[in-house]
């Protein structure tokens, strides 16, 4: 099983104005705390797509893992604002059944690649 995609959400690209504001607040101490909390939050979340599975992990001390077969995915929705499109990041929602997404991850680099990988694996007949 080879990983085709494995990424954590991006910090700067997701919210460049918030990142710059945090950098400006570093001399006052609060900016460093904001950046540290933000970094830990981003590193606590990871989406991986392999040949036939999707794995989403979140949490630092306590972990939550969601794992789905690519063949069970019904819909992959990518949401990008204007600035998200400029910086190449976006939100990915993965639906297997029902009206609520089973996986929602924001700030992922190259979100359309995820959608294309999943759809191509479904069409190739590789469950």
HELIX and SHEET records of a PDB file:
HELIX    1   1 UNK A   16  UNK A   24  1                                   9    
HELIX    2   2 UNK A   26  UNK A   28  5                                   3    
HELIX    3   3 UNK A   30  UNK A   43  1                                  14    
HELIX    4   4 UNK A   70  UNK A   72  5                                   3    
HELIX    5   5 UNK A   82  UNK A   87  1                                   6    
HELIX    6   6 UNK A  111  UNK A  123  1                                  13    
SHEET    1   A 4 UNK A   3  UNK A   7  0                                        
SHEET    2   A 4 UNK A  45  UNK A  50 -1                                        
SHEET    3   A 4 UNK A  53  UNK A  58 -1                                        
SHEET    4   A 4 UNK A  64  UNK A  69 -1                                        
SHEET    1   B 3 UNK A  75  UNK A  79  0                                        
SHEET    2   B 3 UNK A  89  UNK A  95 -1                                        
SHEET    3   B 3 UNK A 103  UNK A 109 -1                                        
END                                                                             
